[in-house]
């Protein structure tokens, strides 16, 4: 992916130099919840629970130690700030075209654990968007795990896909889709709600694709092999693949993010068409056709 020398966003806060390693990790039960959560992809309800139980930075008896970032960390910070700026350009323009104003989200890089508007979160939950403070939280060491443990790719365009997916959740928040799904929480069974969660997650994958479509037009950032690398990652974090790898069998009623086939399908469609009108369609079509 070609990104060096492009504008870097000012909406990125790097907290990694303040990283602390909590010494006490709230009991085995919490740990198991975290591990399962990390493997399955996190249901927002579980996430809330996990966060409330997790030790915050400097909490749990650990000591906050300031340190200097390594050259690799400095570079990854510059990369994320540039991708964030790319999303600001693309979504700013798409919203303007629709007569709306895009309010960009904040983004925070952290190590180990982080305090957020949605509670405390350990790195194990993976990258996530907190609607309460309109902020994306990312521990960039996730990308090594994505490649080494989950079989995805940590190529830069694949990292950009992951970031764009989280920014997609912000776009959904601005456009009211997150609210629709949140309201379903009260009125749906667990199984029904999981289906709404899958829909929201596939829509975020689609929006990541739409972002890449217009980003490529504007910045020409895709290099040979990039799309394959991102598809490999989308495949790696499909619910069926994650469940099969972690316990050997799958239970589709518990899916919250969609299968590998669905995730790659919607990311690819967004990338190919850039058709924002389809965002609504995705939300209304029969679940079986997703
Ligand atoms: Zn998501």
Boltz pocket constraint, residues with backbone or C-beta under 6 A from the ligand:
constraints:
  - pocket:
      binder: B
      contacts: [[A, 165], [A, 166], [A, 169], [A, 201], [A, 204]]
      max_distance: 6.0
